């Protein structure tokens, strides 16, 4: 039954959504599972996603901006799809995009989804952090639009940012919401250490 709901949700993304001329709606957002309750008290049974039509304006540049506009905390989100492709909070949004937001309680439905739309980044972790890991230098796949925060959680580095020195393509970062891109190089060490060139 969960698989059929997932497939139905994916079919919704693949619909050819024709906009009428003069229509002020630029984006369609589908809210699944418990996220439906954040925008409506009239919920259908059997469960169907809520379809929101939102006008794209200058304040909406990324998925994170949409979550802010809808007053949805990112901690409630498990998976994000833009035009049927899995992505992260930093994914840039364009007019006429179709966005699907899935809650954490639906995460098991998408256990292997990262294989569908990944980017690759090279991670180099200093020895004092990497002793918990199999390797200190490795390539990892993350969804397009992912940020440093997502990467730190994925590789299980729980240190607070104030204890870490993180460099993205050779530049120190202070904000873990910084979006990462395909083929980025990320160096992570404790602030008391230095990175050997």
N, C-alpha and C positions, 0 to 999 in steps of 0.2 A: 504494500500500500504506500509506503514512504517513497519507493522508487517511482511509482506511477505519479505521485505528486511532484516529484522532482522533474520527471519528463514533461509533465503538463506545464510546469513553470518554464522550462527551457523552450517549449513550443510557443509560449507567450512572447518570449524574446524574439523568436524568429518570424513573428507575424509581420506582414508588410503594413506598417502604420502610416497611412496616408493622411497628411495634414490638409485640411480645407484651406483655401486661400483666405487670408484675413484672420486665421486662427492665431491667437496670442500664445498658445502653448508651444514651448520649444523642447521640453523634456518630458518623458514619461517615466515615473518612478513606481516600481512595484515593491510593496512591503509584504513580506511573508511572515508566517508564524506569529509569535508574540508582538512583533513590531507593528502589526496591524492595529493593536490597541492604542498605540501612541498617537494615532491620527483619527480614530473613529471609535464610536461606541456601538455602531451598527455593524456587527461582524456576521458574515454569512456562515451557514453550516450546511454542507460540509465546507471546511476551510478553503477559502480562495484568497489569493493575494489582493490587497487593496491597490488600486491603480490611481496614482496621483498625477495630475497634469500641472507642471510648474513652468512658469516663464523663466527662461535663461536670461540673467542680467549680469552686469559687471561684478556683482558681489559673489557670483558662483563661478569659481574657476576649477575646483577639484571636488572629489567625493566628500572630503572633510567639510567643505563649504555647504554642501547639501545637507549633511548631518546636522550642522549648526542651524541651518534654516528650518529644518524639521524638528529641532530640539531633541535629537536622538543622540545619546552618548555612544561614543565609538566602542566602549567596553561591551555594549549590547550586541554588536555586530560580529558575526562569524565570517560570512562570505559576501563579497561584492562582485556583481557582474555589470559590465558596461557593454552594451550591444552583444550580449551573449558570451563575453570573454571575462574570465576571472581577473580581478585586479585589486589594488590596495587603495588606501585613503588618499594618497597623493596623485592618483590618476586624474589627468586634466579632462574636463568635461567640455563637450562641444554642443552647439544647438542640435536638436533632434536626436540626442543620445537617449537610449533606453537603459535605465538603471534598475537593477534588482538588488534588494538588500535583505539578507537572511540573518536571523537571530542566532545566538550561540546555542540555543537548545536544538537547532537543526544542523549543527556542525558535523555530526556523524554521517549525514547524508552526502557530505562532500569531502570525505577523507582524502581522496587522491586527486582532487580538482586542480592542485597546483601544477600538474603536468600539462594542463591545457593552454596556459598563456604565460609561461614564465620568462623572466629575464635572468641572466647569470651575472653574479658579482664575485669578485675574488676577495677573500677575507684572510687577513694576516693577524693572528692573535699572539701577543707576547707569551713567553714561556710561563710566567707566573700566573697567567689566566688559563692557558691552554693545558695545564697539567690535568684538568678534568676531562679533556677531549682526546680523541684519537689523533688528531692532526692540529698543527698550529697554522698551516697555510692550506686553504682549500677553496674550491669553487662551490657556490651554493645557488640554487634556483629559488627565486621568490616571485610572487605575482607582480606584474607591471604596476607601477604606482606605489610600491611598498616604500616604507621609510625606515630610518635607522632603528626606531623603537621596535618595529615589527621584526627586523633582523636580530636584534639583541634577544628578544623573546624566543625566536625560532632556534637560536644557537645556545639558549639557556644561560645567558650571562645576566645575572640578576643584580650585579653591582649598580649602585646609583651613579648617575651621570657625573656627579661631582668627584667620584673616585676614578673616572676613566678619562683617558685621552683618546679621542676618536678622530681619525683623519679620513676624509673622503677625497680621494684623488689628490692626496698631498696637502689638503687644506684642513685645518682644525675646525671641527664643528662644535657648536654649543647647544644646538637645538636638535633633539632626537626625532623631531617630526620632519627633518630634512628628507626629501624624497631621493631615493636611489634609482639609478638608471642602468641599463644593460652595459656590462663590461666595466662598471665602476670598481675601483680598488679601495678597500676599506681596511685601515690599520687600527687595531684596538689594543691598548695597553693601560696599565695603571699609571696614574699621574706621576708617581715617583720614578718611573722608568723612562727611558728614551728609546726612540725608534732608530734602529741601525739602518743606515742607507745601504 
